[in-house]
Amino acid sequence: MSDTKLDIKLKIAGKTYSMKIDAAKEEVYRLAEREVNRYVAKFEQRRLDGYAVQDYLAIVALQLAMSNIRLAQSRQVGDEDLKRITALTEELAAHLSK
């Protein structure tokens, strides 16, 4: 695996940020940049009274954190699921050992 570093500039909510990243991860950074900017634009279109860019960024951070948590929760296996998997594994092992 390459340890090549790349200097990139990301523009988020109108402000440019310089970063040094692993070259292999550039696409992920670019996609994240677009995603954040898409969310910010969506909230800016609502023109909420008294809201500044930092307020929109806070809302975006909350939305993305909630999405991340929902995704993590959807990937968790519950106790009942584990019990069913264990039972099926034991049943399969018993059938194969005949």
N, C-alpha and C positions, 0 to 999 in steps of 0.2 A: 504494500500500500504506500502511496506517495504522501510525503509530508510537505508538498508544495504549498506555499502560502501565496495568497492573492490579495492585492489591495483593491477594494471595491468601494463604491460610493452608493449608498442607498438614500433615496429621497422619500421620507415618510412625513405625511401631512405638511408638505411644503418645505421641510427642513432636510438638509443633506447631512448624512452621517458617513464618515470614513471609517472603514473597518479592514482588518487583516484577518482573512478567514482561510480555512482549508479549501484549496481549489476545487476539490471534489464536492464540496457543499454549496458551491455558488448557486446552482439552480434552486436549491431549497431556500436560500436567502432571497433570491429574486421573487420566487413565488410568495413568500411571506410578506415581502414588501408590497406586492400587488394586492394581497389579501387585506392587509391593514389599510391601505389606501382606499380600497373598495368599501370597506366598512365605514371609514371616516367620511367618505363622500356620501354614503347613504344617510348618515346621521346629519351631515351638514345640509343636505337637501331639506331636512325637516325644519331648519332655521329656528331652533329652539331659543326662546328669549333668554338672554344672559349667559348663553353658553359660548365658551371660547374653544379654540382648538384643543387645549389640554383637557377640557371636559369631554370632548368627543373621543380623545385618545383614551381617557379613563373608561368610558362606556365600551369602547372597542376592546380594551384589555379585559373587562368583565365578560363580554360576549365570548371572546376567544378562550378565556379560562373556563367558562361554563361548557363550551363545546368540548374542550379537552377533558374535563371531568366526566361529562356524559359518555364520551368515547371510552375512557378508562373503565367506567362502570359497566358499560355494555360488554366489555371484554372479560369481566370477572366471572368466574364460574361459582355458582351458589352451592351451598351445602347439599341441597336436594339433587342438583346436577351431579355432584361428585359421588353421591350415594348410588345414583342410577348408573353412572359410568363404572363404578367399582363392581356393582352387581352384574352388569353386562360382561365385564372383563372376566369375572369369575365363572359366569355361565359359559362364555366362549372357551375359556381354558378347560373347563370340565368336558365340554363337547369334543374339543380337540384331543384330549387325553384318552378318549375311548378307543 
